[in-house]
């Protein structure tokens, strides 16, 4: 991949090989499916309080947020993509999560969708507006976070990767992680 280049008036351009575009599309699609809202089917049966104003409010909250919406995700990747707002206060973190997670999931999903919408399956020359480039940065960051969690990447990434042999199945994944970092850095530099 050649580095991203700045575009007059904002934005960036790049040329991607078909294999690079395919890899990016696959990884972004996987993250999209992870952050997709869980409550697409709507609320389930409820045994809430007696009818009245409190019951209506509770039913509305259950409809909007679903049961367990104040609990952190069990999947470590989702926990990294949707972190707690308060590390030292579980109750405050739960309240914060209940009211912010749906919007955060939606924003991450939207950035990923915009990247997919502007990334041709066959690769080639791509020109992004400023807003599209920002969506790419967000989506690339989420992909790197997700892959980093799955690989157990630490601050000693280079050392971790260096200890792997090229025939180790994780070696290729570390190579992809490093490549994603280069793509992201190239886009950041083009946006300056």
N, CA and C atoms as an extended XYZ file, in Angstrom:
576
Properties=species:S:1:pos:R:3:atomname:S:1:resname:S:1:resid:I:1 pbc="F F F"
N         0.840       -1.178        0.000 N   UNK     1
C         0.000        0.000        0.000 CA  UNK     1
C         0.885        1.241        0.000 C   UNK     1
N         0.532        2.149       -0.852 N   UNK     2
C         1.202        3.448       -0.801 CA  UNK     2
C         0.542        4.257        0.312 C   UNK     2
N         1.252        5.218        0.901 N   UNK     3
C         0.654        6.002        1.986 CA  UNK     3
C        -0.501        6.877        1.491 C   UNK     3
N        -1.386        7.223        2.413 N   UNK     4
C        -2.427        8.194        2.108 CA  UNK     4
C        -1.776        9.519        1.758 C   UNK     4
N        -2.428       10.281        0.911 N   UNK     5
C        -1.979       11.631        0.535 CA  UNK     5
C        -3.092       12.612        0.854 C   UNK     5
N        -2.701       13.815        1.208 N   UNK     6
C        -3.675       14.869        1.480 CA  UNK     6
C        -4.372       15.285        0.195 C   UNK     6
N        -5.601       15.740        0.353 N   UNK     7
C        -6.386       16.245       -0.763 CA  UNK     7
C        -6.673       17.718       -0.491 C   UNK     7
N        -6.509       18.535       -1.501 N   UNK     8
C        -6.786       19.965       -1.339 CA  UNK     8
C        -8.222       20.156       -0.857 C   UNK     8
N        -8.384       20.976        0.157 N   UNK     9
C        -9.711       21.229        0.713 CA  UNK     9
C       -10.089       20.238        1.813 C   UNK     9
N        -9.173       19.349        2.171 N   UNK    10
C        -9.437       18.373        3.227 CA  UNK    10
C        -9.686       16.994        2.662 C   UNK    10
N        -9.466       16.012        3.479 N   UNK    11
C        -9.659       14.640        3.042 CA  UNK    11
C        -8.339       13.988        2.673 C   UNK    11
N        -8.437       12.821        2.077 N   UNK    12
C        -7.242       12.058        1.741 CA  UNK    12
C        -7.548       11.103        0.595 C   UNK    12
N        -6.467       10.654       -0.057 N   UNK    13
C        -6.628        9.670       -1.130 CA  UNK    13
C        -5.571        8.587       -0.957 C   UNK    13
N        -5.899        7.415       -1.497 N   UNK    14
C        -4.991        6.281       -1.414 CA  UNK    14
C        -5.354        5.289       -2.503 C   UNK    14
N        -4.423        4.429       -2.855 N   UNK    15
C        -4.703        3.303       -3.740 CA  UNK    15
C        -4.471        2.034       -2.938 C   UNK    15
N        -5.447        1.147       -2.962 N   UNK    16
C        -5.353       -0.119       -2.248 CA  UNK    16
C        -5.445       -1.274       -3.225 C   UNK    16
N        -4.645       -2.284       -2.998 N   UNK    17
C        -4.743       -3.512       -3.778 CA  UNK    17
C        -6.040       -4.226       -3.399 C   UNK    17
N        -6.506       -5.089       -4.267 N   UNK    18
C        -7.744       -5.828       -4.004 CA  UNK    18
C        -7.651       -6.628       -2.705 C   UNK    18
N        -6.496       -7.238       -2.443 N   UNK    19
C        -6.325       -8.032       -1.217 CA  UNK    19
C        -6.390       -7.141        0.023 C   UNK    19
N        -5.818       -5.937       -0.064 N   UNK    20
C        -5.869       -5.003        1.068 CA  UNK    20
C        -7.302       -4.563        1.332 C   UNK    20
N        -8.021       -4.230        0.268 N   UNK    21
C        -9.416       -3.811        0.415 CA  UNK    21
C       -10.255       -4.948        0.992 C   UNK    21
N       -10.027       -6.146        0.521 N   UNK    22
C       -10.772       -7.307        1.007 CA  UNK    22
C       -10.511       -7.545        2.493 C   UNK    22
N        -9.258       -7.449        2.900 N   UNK    23
C        -8.912       -7.635        4.306 CA  UNK    23
C        -9.576       -6.567        5.175 C   UNK    23
N        -9.483       -5.316        4.749 N   UNK    24
C       -10.110       -4.233        5.511 CA  UNK    24
C       -11.623       -4.430        5.610 C   UNK    24
N       -12.243       -4.788        4.510 N   UNK    25
C       -13.698       -4.995        4.507 CA  UNK    25
C       -14.085       -6.124        5.467 C   UNK    25
N       -13.319       -7.181        5.470 N   UNK    26
C       -13.610       -8.314        6.350 CA  UNK    26
C       -13.479       -7.919        7.821 C   UNK    26
N       -12.387       -7.258        8.158 N   UNK    27
C       -12.151       -6.875        9.553 CA  UNK    27
C       -13.172       -5.855       10.046 C   UNK    27
N       -13.464       -4.867        9.217 N   UNK    28
C       -14.451       -3.849        9.602 CA  UNK    28
C       -15.832       -4.483        9.737 C   UNK    28
N       -16.167       -5.393        8.853 N   UNK    29
C       -17.451       -6.091        8.939 CA  UNK    29
C       -17.583       -6.887       10.229 C   UNK    29
N       -16.493       -7.500       10.661 N   UNK    30
C       -16.522       -8.258       11.913 CA  UNK    30
C       -16.768       -7.341       13.105 C   UNK    30
N       -16.115       -6.194       13.119 N   UNK    31
C       -16.326       -5.249       14.214 CA  UNK    31
C       -17.760       -4.716       14.174 C   UNK    31
N       -18.267       -4.455       12.970 N   UNK    32
C       -19.655       -3.988       12.847 CA  UNK    32
C       -20.625       -4.967       13.486 C   UNK    32
N       -20.419       -6.247       13.231 N   UNK    33
C       -21.337       -7.235       13.790 CA  UNK    33
C       -21.204       -7.313       15.310 C   UNK    33
N       -20.037       -7.015       15.842 N   UNK    34
C       -19.859       -7.009       17.298 CA  UNK    34
C       -20.590       -5.849       17.973 C   UNK    34
N       -20.538       -4.671       17.361 N   UNK    35
C       -21.115       -3.488       18.010 CA  UNK    35
C       -22.576       -3.267       17.659 C   UNK    35
N       -23.115       -4.082       16.770 N   UNK    36
C       -24.520       -3.938       16.398 CA  UNK    36
C       -25.399       -4.057       17.640 C   UNK    36
N       -26.379       -3.177       17.782 N   UNK    37
C       -27.236       -3.234       18.963 CA  UNK    37
C       -27.875       -4.605       19.141 C   UNK    37
N       -27.911       -5.061       20.406 N   UNK    38
C       -28.475       -6.368       20.750 CA  UNK    38
C       -29.995       -6.387       20.724 C   UNK    38
N       -30.612       -5.246       20.921 N   UNK    39
C       -32.060       -5.212       21.144 CA  UNK    39
C       -32.866       -4.968       19.872 C   UNK    39
N       -32.443       -5.574       18.759 N   UNK    40
C       -33.165       -5.366       17.501 CA  UNK    40
C       -34.550       -6.002       17.510 C   UNK    40
N       -34.760       -7.037       18.360 N   UNK    41
C       -36.059       -7.708       18.388 CA  UNK    41
C       -37.060       -7.003       19.287 C   UNK    41
N       -36.616       -6.029       20.067 N   UNK    42
C       -37.516       -5.323       20.973 CA  UNK    42
C       -37.546       -5.981       22.331 C   UNK    42
N       -38.306       -5.397       23.245 N   UNK    43
C       -38.319       -5.886       24.609 CA  UNK    43
C       -39.049       -7.212       24.731 C   UNK    43
N       -38.653       -7.974       25.721 N   UNK    44
C       -39.307       -9.238       26.012 CA  UNK    44
C       -40.396       -9.022       27.038 C   UNK    44
N       -41.035      -10.121       27.516 N   UNK    45
C       -42.070       -9.983       28.521 CA  UNK    45
C       -41.503       -9.400       29.799 C   UNK    45
N       -42.361       -8.667       30.526 N   UNK    46
C       -41.916       -7.993       31.730 CA  UNK    46
C       -42.868       -8.259       32.876 C   UNK    46
N       -42.303       -8.335       34.077 N   UNK    47
C       -43.142       -8.442       35.271 CA  UNK    47
C       -42.805       -7.273       36.172 C   UNK    47
N       -42.976       -6.070       35.668 N   UNK    48
C       -42.597       -4.847       36.359 CA  UNK    48
C       -43.611       -4.441       37.401 C   UNK    48
N       -43.493       -3.214       37.882 N   UNK    49
C       -44.385       -2.708       38.917 CA  UNK    49
C       -45.820       -2.566       38.425 C   UNK    49
N       -46.721       -2.288       39.347 N   UNK    50
C       -48.134       -2.093       39.033 CA  UNK    50
C       -48.295       -0.938       38.058 C   UNK    50
N       -49.383       -0.940       37.285 N   UNK    51
C       -49.607        0.160       36.342 CA  UNK    51
C       -49.557        1.509       37.047 C   UNK    51
N       -49.076        2.484       36.331 N   UNK    52
C       -48.938        3.830       36.869 CA  UNK    52
C       -47.761        4.499       36.215 C   UNK    52
N       -47.437        5.678       36.698 N   UNK    53
C       -46.357        6.463       36.097 CA  UNK    53
C       -45.009        5.756       36.202 C   UNK    53
N       -44.666        5.179       37.381 N   UNK    54
C       -43.398        4.481       37.545 CA  UNK    54
C       -43.313        3.274       36.626 C   UNK    54
N       -44.417        2.557       36.470 N   UNK    55
C       -44.442        1.374       35.608 CA  UNK    55
C       -44.232        1.768       34.152 C   UNK    55
N       -44.842        2.882       33.750 N   UNK    56
C       -44.674        3.340       32.375 CA  UNK    56
C       -43.233        3.739       32.099 C   UNK    56
N       -42.618        4.435       33.060 N   UNK    57
C       -41.221        4.832       32.907 CA  UNK    57
C       -40.316        3.599       32.851 C   UNK    57
N       -40.557        2.626       33.719 N   UNK    58
C       -39.760        1.396       33.730 CA  UNK    58
C       -39.929        0.634       32.414 C   UNK    58
N       -41.146        0.592       31.905 N   UNK    59
C       -41.391       -0.105       30.634 CA  UNK    59
C       -40.680        0.601       29.485 C   UNK    59
N       -40.708        1.938       29.505 N   UNK    60
C       -40.024        2.711       28.465 CA  UNK    60
C       -38.517        2.470       28.520 C   UNK    60
N       -37.928        2.497       29.733 N   UNK    61
C       -36.493        2.255       29.869 CA  UNK    61
C       -36.142        0.851       29.398 C   UNK    61
N       -36.962       -0.142       29.755 N   UNK    62
C       -36.693       -1.523       29.328 CA  UNK    62
C       -36.763       -1.636       27.812 C   UNK    62
N       -37.698       -0.905       27.203 N   UNK    63
C       -37.838       -0.946       25.747 CA  UNK    63
C       -36.615       -0.329       25.075 C   UNK    63
N       -36.146        0.792       25.613 N   UNK    64
C       -35.032        1.501       25.008 CA  UNK    64
C       -33.707        0.801       25.280 C   UNK    64
N       -33.511        0.371       26.497 N   UNK    65
C       -32.196       -0.120       26.886 CA  UNK    65
C       -32.103       -1.632       27.034 C   UNK    65
N       -33.197       -2.315       27.221 N   UNK    66
C       -33.168       -3.770       27.370 CA  UNK    66
C       -32.643       -4.197       28.722 C   UNK    66
N       -32.905       -5.442       29.084 N   UNK    67
C       -32.441       -5.937       30.366 CA  UNK    67
C       -30.922       -6.099       30.366 C   UNK    67
N       -30.304       -5.775       31.493 N   UNK    68
C       -28.861       -5.929       31.616 CA  UNK    68
C       -28.052       -4.881       30.885 C   UNK    68
N       -28.707       -3.790       30.457 N   UNK    69
C       -27.999       -2.765       29.694 CA  UNK    69
C       -26.973       -2.022       30.533 C   UNK    69
N       -27.030       -2.184       31.854 N   UNK    70
C       -26.074       -1.490       32.713 CA  UNK    70
C       -24.871       -2.363       33.064 C   UNK    70
N       -24.796       -3.561       32.510 N   UNK    71
C       -23.696       -4.489       32.780 CA  UNK    71
C       -22.640       -4.387       31.678 C   UNK    71
N       -21.361       -4.448       32.070 N   UNK    72
C       -20.321       -4.422       31.036 CA  UNK    72
C       -20.363       -5.709       30.204 C   UNK    72
N       -19.972       -5.639       28.953 N   UNK    73
C       -19.970       -6.830       28.100 CA  UNK    73
C       -19.022       -7.897       28.647 C   UNK    73
N       -19.405       -9.153       28.461 N   UNK    74
C       -18.533      -10.261       28.883 CA  UNK    74
C       -17.399      -10.482       27.898 C   UNK    74
N       -17.652      -10.238       26.617 N   UNK    75
C       -16.623      -10.398       25.594 CA  UNK    75
C       -15.550       -9.325       25.825 C   UNK    75
N       -14.278       -9.729       26.002 N   UNK    76
C       -13.225       -8.740       26.254 CA  UNK    76
C       -13.063       -7.705       25.140 C   UNK    76
N       -13.351       -8.097       23.901 N   UNK    77
C       -13.250       -7.131       22.802 CA  UNK    77
C       -14.320       -6.061       22.957 C   UNK    77
N       -15.562       -6.477       23.224 N   UNK    78
C       -16.623       -5.492       23.429 CA  UNK    78
C       -16.352       -4.642       24.655 C   UNK    78
N       -15.798       -5.245       25.702 N   UNK    79
C       -15.467       -4.473       26.903 CA  UNK    79
C       -14.439       -3.391       26.573 C   UNK    79
N       -13.544       -3.658       25.632 N   UNK    80
C       -12.547       -2.662       25.223 CA  UNK    80
C       -13.162       -1.605       24.316 C   UNK    80
N       -14.054       -2.034       23.426 N   UNK    81
C       -14.694       -1.090       22.513 CA  UNK    81
C       -15.757       -0.243       23.207 C   UNK    81
N       -16.365       -0.792       24.263 N   UNK    82
C       -17.427       -0.110       25.005 CA  UNK    82
C       -17.034       -0.057       26.481 C   UNK    82
N       -16.002        0.723       26.816 N   UNK    83
C       -15.461        0.695       28.179 CA  UNK    83
C       -16.389        1.348       29.205 C   UNK    83
N       -16.145        1.006       30.468 N   UNK    84
C       -16.875        1.639       31.563 CA  UNK    84
C       -16.513        3.114       31.640 C   UNK    84
N       -17.488        3.933       31.985 N   UNK    85
C       -17.249        5.357       32.149 CA  UNK    85
C       -16.601        5.683       33.487 C   UNK    85
N       -16.794        4.812       34.470 N   UNK    86
C       -16.251        5.006       35.813 CA  UNK    86
C       -15.639        3.685       36.261 C   UNK    86
N       -14.343        3.661       36.454 N   UNK    87
C       -13.670        2.416       36.829 CA  UNK    87
C       -13.836        2.070       38.295 C   UNK    87
N       -13.959        3.070       39.142 N   UNK    88
C       -13.988        2.830       40.585 CA  UNK    88
C       -15.385        2.844       41.180 C   UNK    88
N       -16.408        2.972       40.365 N   UNK    89
C       -17.774        3.048       40.874 CA  UNK    89
C       -18.694        2.250       39.944 C   UNK    89
N       -18.972        1.000       40.336 N   UNK    90
C       -19.758        0.106       39.481 CA  UNK    90
C       -21.167        0.633       39.236 C   UNK    90
N       -21.775        1.247       40.262 N   UNK    91
C       -23.136        1.761       40.096 CA  UNK    91
C       -23.170        2.923       39.104 C   UNK    91
N       -22.233        3.860       39.250 N   UNK    92
C       -22.169        4.992       38.315 CA  UNK    92
C       -21.826        4.502       36.908 C   UNK    92
N       -20.935        3.522       36.829 N   UNK    93
C       -20.567        2.964       35.524 CA  UNK    93
C       -21.777        2.329       34.856 C   UNK    93
N       -22.598        1.626       35.646 N   UNK    94
C       -23.803        1.002       35.103 CA  UNK    94
C       -24.795        2.023       34.583 C   UNK    94
N       -25.009        3.082       35.356 N   UNK    95
C       -25.922        4.147       34.917 CA  UNK    95
C       -25.396        4.813       33.649 C   UNK    95
N       -24.113        5.118       33.637 N   UNK    96
C       -23.502        5.751       32.466 CA  UNK    96
C       -23.653        4.852       31.240 C   UNK    96
N       -23.382        3.556       31.420 N   UNK    97
C       -23.474        2.595       30.323 CA  UNK    97
C       -24.896        2.512       29.787 C   UNK    97
N       -25.864        2.466       30.688 N   UNK    98
C       -27.254        2.314       30.261 CA  UNK    98
C       -27.677        3.438       29.323 C   UNK    98
N       -27.195        4.650       29.585 N   UNK    99
C       -27.639        5.786       28.782 CA  UNK    99
C       -26.717        6.134       27.623 C   UNK    99
N       -25.491        5.623       27.615 N   UNK   100
C       -24.568        5.990       26.542 CA  UNK   100
C       -24.227        4.860       25.582 C   UNK   100
N       -24.318        3.617       26.040 N   UNK   101
C       -23.883        2.513       25.177 CA  UNK   101
C       -24.655        2.422       23.866 C   UNK   101
N       -25.986        2.579       23.868 N   UNK   102
C       -26.675        2.500       22.569 CA  UNK   102
C       -26.150        3.520       21.550 C   UNK   102
N       -25.892        4.742       22.001 N   UNK   103
C       -25.382        5.768       21.087 CA  UNK   103
C       -23.951        5.452       20.655 C   UNK   103
N       -23.142        4.931       21.571 N   UNK   104
C       -21.767        4.576       21.227 CA  UNK   104
C       -21.742        3.438       20.213 C   UNK   104
N       -22.577        2.425       20.436 N   UNK   105
C       -22.671        1.323       19.476 CA  UNK   105
C       -23.096        1.850       18.103 C   UNK   105
N       -24.090        2.721       18.108 N   UNK   106
C       -24.591        3.278       16.862 CA  UNK   106
C       -23.509        4.076       16.133 C   UNK   106
N       -22.757        4.894       16.870 N   UNK   107
C       -21.703        5.709       16.258 CA  UNK   107
C       -20.602        4.825       15.670 C   UNK   107
N       -20.224        3.780       16.382 N   UNK   108
C       -19.191        2.869       15.883 CA  UNK   108
C       -19.688        2.114       14.644 C   UNK   108
N       -20.927        1.694       14.704 N   UNK   109
C       -21.525        0.983       13.571 CA  UNK   109
C       -21.590        1.905       12.351 C   UNK   109
N       -21.986        3.146       12.565 N   UNK   110
C       -22.104        4.118       11.473 CA  UNK   110
C       -20.737        4.421       10.844 C   UNK   110
N       -19.693        4.588       11.674 N   UNK   111
C       -18.350        4.857       11.135 CA  UNK   111
C       -17.874        3.668       10.296 C   UNK   111
N       -18.118        2.464       10.801 N   UNK   112
C       -17.721        1.268       10.059 CA  UNK   112
C       -18.487        1.172        8.739 C   UNK   112
N       -19.779        1.478        8.777 N   UNK   113
C       -20.582        1.420        7.558 CA  UNK   113
C       -20.099        2.444        6.535 C   UNK   113
N       -19.740        3.635        7.005 N   UNK   114
C       -19.237        4.647        6.074 CA  UNK   114
C       -17.913        4.198        5.450 C   UNK   114
N       -17.080        3.538        6.246 N   UNK   115
C       -15.832        3.030        5.671 CA  UNK   115
C       -16.134        1.987        4.600 C   UNK   115
N       -17.039        1.068        4.894 N   UNK   116
C       -17.396        0.048        3.898 CA  UNK   116
C       -18.022        0.671        2.652 C   UNK   116
N       -18.825        1.703        2.839 N   UNK   117
C       -19.477        2.368        1.710 CA  UNK   117
C       -18.472        3.060        0.781 C   UNK   117
N       -17.318        3.449        1.316 N   UNK   118
C       -16.330        4.182        0.518 CA  UNK   118
C       -15.126        3.319        0.146 C   UNK   118
N       -15.187        2.024        0.478 N   UNK   119
C       -14.083        1.113        0.203 CA  UNK   119
C       -14.520        0.084       -0.836 C   UNK   119
N       -14.124        0.293       -2.102 N   UNK   120
C       -14.521       -0.654       -3.142 CA  UNK   120
C       -13.966       -2.056       -2.868 C   UNK   120
N       -14.775       -3.059       -3.149 N   UNK   121
C       -14.351       -4.443       -2.920 CA  UNK   121
C       -13.094       -4.790       -3.693 C   UNK   121
N       -12.950       -4.218       -4.865 N   UNK   122
C       -11.795       -4.540       -5.704 CA  UNK   122
C       -10.603       -3.629       -5.444 C   UNK   122
N       -10.702       -2.745       -4.461 N   UNK   123
C        -9.602       -1.825       -4.183 CA  UNK   123
C        -9.546       -0.734       -5.231 C   UNK   123
N        -8.343       -0.252       -5.487 N   UNK   124
C        -8.167        0.819       -6.463 CA  UNK   124
C        -7.943        2.158       -5.788 C   UNK   124
N        -8.127        3.203       -6.567 N   UNK   125
C        -7.910        4.566       -6.075 CA  UNK   125
C        -9.155        5.018       -5.301 C   UNK   125
N        -8.924        5.515       -4.095 N   UNK   126
C       -10.014        5.949       -3.215 CA  UNK   126
C        -9.734        7.379       -2.789 C   UNK   126
N       -10.735        8.227       -2.915 N   UNK   127
C       -10.609        9.600       -2.444 CA  UNK   127
C       -11.693        9.840       -1.407 C   UNK   127
N       -11.278       10.305       -0.229 N   UNK   128
C       -12.178       10.507        0.897 CA  UNK   128
C       -12.320       11.978        1.226 C   UNK   128
N       -13.532       12.382        1.573 N   UNK   129
C       -13.738       13.720        2.118 CA  UNK   129
C       -13.184       13.741        3.543 C   UNK   129
N       -13.146       14.896        4.136 N   UNK   130
C       -12.688       15.035        5.522 CA  UNK   130
C       -13.527       14.152        6.453 C   UNK   130
N       -14.853       14.213        6.321 N   UNK   131
C       -15.735       13.415        7.175 CA  UNK   131
C       -15.554       11.921        6.939 C   UNK   131
N       -15.402       11.516        5.706 N   UNK   132
C       -15.182       10.095        5.402 CA  UNK   132
C       -13.857        9.614        5.984 C   UNK   132
N       -12.836       10.453        5.868 N   UNK   133
C       -11.525       10.091        6.424 CA  UNK   133
C       -11.611        9.933        7.943 C   UNK   133
N       -12.377       10.793        8.599 N   UNK   134
C       -12.561       10.662       10.054 CA  UNK   134
C       -13.288        9.364       10.396 C   UNK   134
N       -14.254        8.987        9.591 N   UNK   135
C       -14.935        7.706        9.806 CA  UNK   135
C       -13.960        6.544        9.632 C   UNK   135
N       -13.104        6.641        8.643 N   UNK   136
C       -12.086        5.597        8.446 CA  UNK   136
C       -11.185        5.502        9.674 C   UNK   136
N       -10.758        6.653       10.197 N   UNK   137
C        -9.894        6.629       11.377 CA  UNK   137
C       -10.588        5.946       12.553 C   UNK   137
N       -11.847        6.262       12.766 N   UNK   138
C       -12.600        5.641       13.863 CA  UNK   138
C       -12.736        4.133       13.656 C   UNK   138
N       -13.087        3.742       12.447 N   UNK   139
C       -13.276        2.318       12.158 CA  UNK   139
C       -11.949        1.560       12.246 C   UNK   139
N       -10.873        2.143       11.719 N   UNK   140
C        -9.559        1.503       11.814 CA  UNK   140
C        -9.132        1.353       13.273 C   UNK   140
N        -9.399        2.372       14.076 N   UNK   141
C        -9.054        2.300       15.489 CA  UNK   141
C        -9.806        1.155       16.172 C   UNK   141
N       -11.086        1.025       15.877 N   UNK   142
C       -11.870       -0.057       16.477 CA  UNK   142
C       -11.360       -1.431       16.045 C   UNK   142
N       -10.976       -1.563       14.786 N   UNK   143
C       -10.436       -2.840       14.300 CA  UNK   143
C        -9.126       -3.152       15.024 C   UNK   143
N        -8.254       -2.155       15.157 N   UNK   144
C        -6.980       -2.385       15.855 CA  UNK   144
C        -7.205       -2.730       17.321 C   UNK   144
N        -8.134       -2.050       17.977 N   UNK   145
C        -8.433       -2.378       19.370 CA  UNK   145
C        -8.925       -3.820       19.488 C   UNK   145
N        -9.852       -4.196       18.626 N   UNK   146
C       -10.419       -5.548       18.671 CA  UNK   146
C        -9.342       -6.601       18.431 C   UNK   146
N        -8.535       -6.407       17.399 N   UNK   147
C        -7.490       -7.374       17.084 CA  UNK   147
C        -6.438       -7.410       18.188 C   UNK   147
N        -6.107       -6.251       18.723 N   UNK   148
C        -5.134       -6.179       19.807 CA  UNK   148
C        -5.573       -6.962       21.033 C   UNK   148
N        -6.859       -6.867       21.363 N   UNK   149
C        -7.382       -7.631       22.504 CA  UNK   149
C        -7.301       -9.118       22.214 C   UNK   149
N        -7.733       -9.529       21.038 N   UNK   150
C        -7.708      -10.958       20.687 CA  UNK   150
C        -6.285      -11.520       20.701 C   UNK   150
N        -5.305      -10.695       20.308 N   UNK   151
C        -3.916      -11.153       20.274 CA  UNK   151
C        -3.203      -10.986       21.616 C   UNK   151
N        -3.806      -10.251       22.537 N   UNK   152
C        -3.141       -9.978       23.809 CA  UNK   152
C        -1.969       -9.027       23.648 C   UNK   152
N        -2.099       -8.079       22.723 N   UNK   153
C        -1.029       -7.126       22.442 CA  UNK   153
C        -0.802       -6.235       23.668 C   UNK   153
N         0.476       -6.027       23.983 N   UNK   154
C         0.856       -5.142       25.080 CA  UNK   154
C         1.724       -4.018       24.518 C   UNK   154
N         2.256       -3.196       25.408 N   UNK   155
C         3.150       -2.124       24.975 CA  UNK   155
C         4.428       -2.676       24.365 C   UNK   155
N         4.732       -3.924       24.654 N   UNK   156
C         5.918       -4.584       24.098 CA  UNK   156
C         5.558       -5.341       22.820 C   UNK   156
N         4.712       -4.749       21.992 N   UNK   157
C         4.230       -5.396       20.768 CA  UNK   157
C         5.375       -5.932       19.908 C   UNK   157
N         6.372       -5.103       19.667 N   UNK   158
C         7.484       -5.511       18.796 CA  UNK   158
C         8.186       -6.748       19.366 C   UNK   158
N         8.383       -6.767       20.683 N   UNK   159
C         9.023       -7.927       21.316 CA  UNK   159
C         8.130       -9.162       21.213 C   UNK   159
N         6.829       -8.981       21.439 N   UNK   160
C         5.898      -10.103       21.321 CA  UNK   160
C         5.966      -10.697       19.916 C   UNK   160
N         5.903       -9.832       18.927 N   UNK   161
C         5.925      -10.264       17.533 CA  UNK   161
C         7.267      -10.910       17.197 C   UNK   161
N         8.349      -10.320       17.706 N   UNK   162
C         9.686      -10.832       17.435 CA  UNK   162
C         9.920      -12.235       17.995 C   UNK   162
N         9.202      -12.601       19.047 N   UNK   163
C         9.351      -13.941       19.634 CA  UNK   163
C         8.633      -15.020       18.824 C   UNK   163
N         7.763      -14.601       17.911 N   UNK   164
C         7.016      -15.572       17.103 CA  UNK   164
C         7.827      -15.990       15.887 C   UNK   164
N         7.680      -17.230       15.507 N   UNK   165
C         8.299      -17.729       14.287 CA  UNK   165
C         7.323      -17.483       13.130 C   UNK   165
N         7.831      -17.236       11.915 N   UNK   166
C         6.944      -16.961       10.773 CA  UNK   166
C         5.921      -18.058       10.495 C   UNK   166
N         6.161      -19.295       10.944 N   UNK   167
C         5.173      -20.345       10.712 CA  UNK   167
C         4.150      -20.446       11.844 C   UNK   167
N         4.296      -19.610       12.873 N   UNK   168
C         3.314      -19.567       13.962 CA  UNK   168
C         2.036      -18.925       13.429 C   UNK   168
N         0.862      -19.522       13.693 N   UNK   169
C        -0.396      -18.950       13.182 CA  UNK   169
C        -0.633      -17.500       13.630 C   UNK   169
N        -0.114      -17.129       14.792 N   UNK   170
C        -0.314      -15.750       15.260 CA  UNK   170
C         0.589      -14.747       14.548 C   UNK   170
N         1.655      -15.222       13.923 N   UNK   171
C         2.591      -14.308       13.277 CA  UNK   171
C         1.876      -13.451       12.234 C   UNK   171
N         1.044      -14.076       11.409 N   UNK   172
C         0.311      -13.329       10.373 CA  UNK   172
C        -0.641      -12.321       10.986 C   UNK   172
N        -1.283      -12.683       12.093 N   UNK   173
C        -2.203      -11.757       12.752 CA  UNK   173
C        -1.440      -10.551       13.303 C   UNK   173
N        -0.242      -10.779       13.850 N   UNK   174
C         0.582       -9.665       14.324 CA  UNK   174
C         1.004       -8.785       13.149 C   UNK   174
N         1.285       -9.409       12.008 N   UNK   175
C         1.646       -8.653       10.812 CA  UNK   175
C         0.480       -7.769       10.366 C   UNK   175
N        -0.730       -8.307       10.407 N   UNK   176
C        -1.920       -7.533       10.050 CA  UNK   176
C        -2.094       -6.374       11.035 C   UNK   176
N        -1.898       -6.646       12.315 N   UNK   177
C        -2.013       -5.598       13.340 CA  UNK   177
C        -1.025       -4.455       13.053 C   UNK   177
N         0.213       -4.815       12.737 N   UNK   178
C         1.225       -3.801       12.420 CA  UNK   178
C         0.841       -3.028       11.158 C   UNK   178
N         0.349       -3.735       10.149 N   UNK   179
C        -0.070       -3.087        8.905 CA  UNK   179
C        -1.210       -2.111        9.161 C   UNK   179
N        -2.183       -2.519        9.978 N   UNK   180
C        -3.293       -1.623       10.312 CA  UNK   180
C        -2.785       -0.359       10.991 C   UNK   180
N        -1.784       -0.503       11.847 N   UNK   181
C        -1.182        0.671       12.484 CA  UNK   181
C        -0.552        1.599       11.459 C   UNK   181
N         0.115        1.032       10.466 N   UNK   182
C         0.732        1.844        9.410 CA  UNK   182
C        -0.331        2.548        8.573 C   UNK   182
N        -1.419        1.846        8.256 N   UNK   183
C        -2.520        2.459        7.494 CA  UNK   183
C        -3.102        3.625        8.287 C   UNK   183
N        -3.365        3.383        9.563 N   UNK   184
C        -3.947        4.420       10.410 CA  UNK   184
C        -3.007        5.623       10.540 C   UNK   184
N        -1.721        5.366       10.782 N   UNK   185
C        -0.753        6.455       10.910 CA  UNK   185
C        -0.642        7.244        9.610 C   UNK   185
N        -0.658        6.553        8.484 N   UNK   186
C        -0.590        7.213        7.191 CA  UNK   186
C        -1.790        8.154        6.996 C   UNK   186
N        -2.964        7.693        7.389 N   UNK   187
C        -4.158        8.537        7.262 CA  UNK   187
C        -4.096        9.725        8.208 C   UNK   187
N        -3.619        9.516        9.418 N   UNK   188
C        -3.473       10.625       10.376 CA  UNK   188
C        -2.534       11.679        9.788 C   UNK   188
N        -1.407       11.252        9.227 N   UNK   189
C        -0.441       12.200        8.650 CA  UNK   189
C        -1.049       12.963        7.470 C   UNK   189
N        -1.840       12.300        6.661 N   UNK   190
C        -2.462       12.964        5.514 CA  UNK   190
C        -3.509       13.972        5.950 C   UNK   190
N        -4.084       13.770        7.142 N   UNK   191
C        -5.136       14.663        7.619 CA  UNK   191
C        -4.604       15.910        8.285 C   UNK   191
N        -3.295       15.981        8.550 N   UNK   192
C        -2.704       17.159        9.230 CA  UNK   192
C        -2.718       18.381        8.361 C   UNK   192
